[in-house]
Amino acid sequence: MKVIISLLGCVLVSLIGCEKIDLPPDVPNCVKKLIRNSTGAPQAVWKYQYKKETVYLVIPDCCDQYISLYSSNCSFICAPSGGLTGKGDGKCPGFYQEATDGVLIWKAE
């Protein structure tokens, strides 16, 4: 019975676009959901330390979109760059100067 439930779960997961994603174990589930988003899935996700907090920079899959910064609970913080002007939303202009310990945690293949 467990095998049947597992197989049905795998079929359901594949229908909604959840592939196996190799991520560090400390990546929050909400960040995994951002990556698995079948419409508008990101090109890459970076992990940084910013203002004494772990944050995730989500690089969009195409042009003229904001590069979004999220907290570890996936609350949107700001868009430090991207968009039509390339300068983001102006809410965290010093992000790239202040952020430290940048690590690429996921990249689309």
N, C-alpha and C positions, 0 to 999 in steps of 0.2 A: 504494500500500500504506500509506504514512504517513497518507493521508487517512482510509482505512478504520479504521486503529488509533486515530486521533484521534477519529473519530466514535463508535467503540465506547467509548472512554474517556469521552467526554462523556455518552453514554447511561448508563454505569455510575455516573458521578459524579452525574447527576441522580437516579438511583434511590436513592442514599444521602443525598440532601439537600444537595448542595454547590452552592450558587448562587454567582454571581460576587459577591465581597465587595470593596468599595473601601476599602482600608486603607493607611495609610502604609507605605512599603517596609521600615521597620525593625521592624515588628511580627513577633514570632517565630511560626513555623509552629504551635507548640503553642497559641498564643492564637487563631490562625485556626481551629484544630480545635475549640476551646471554643465559638467563635461558630457554627460550622457544625453543632454537635451538634443533630440533628433532634429529640431528646427532651430537653426542658429547655434549649433554646437561650436565651441571656440576652437581656434587654431592652436592655442597654447595656454597653459596656466603656470604662473610663477608664484612662488611663496617668498614673502619678505617679512622683515621686522620693520615696523613703522610706528613711531610714537609708542614704543614699548608694547606693541601688540603684533601678533601674527596675522598677516593679511594675505590675500590672494588676488593677484593681478590677472584678469581674464582677457586674453587677446582675441578679438573677434576673428571670424573666418574670412572676412572681406574688408574692403575699403570703406572709408568715410564713416566708420562706426566708432563709437566711443570705446576706449580701452577701460574696462571697468575694474574698480578696486572694491573688494568685499572683505568684511571682517571674518573671523573664524566661525561665526554663526550665520554667515552669508547675508548679513545686512549690507546693503549698498552704502559705500562710503563716499565715493566720488569717481570721476573720470579724469585721471591725471593727464591724459592725452587722447588723441584721436578726434573723430568728428570731422566736420567740413573744414574747420580751421586747423586741425591738428593739435590744438591747444587744450582739448578736453572741455570740461564744464566749468573750469576756473575755481573749483572748490578745494583743490589741494595742489596748488601750483608748485610747491616744493617737494613733491613726493619723490621724484627721481634723485634729488640731491640728499634727501633725508633717509630714504629707505636703505636698509642694509641686509646683508646675508641673503641675497637673491639666489634662489634655486629653481631651476626649471623642473616642475614635478610632472608635467604631462605635455605632450605635443601630438597633434593629429598626424596620422600617417598617410 
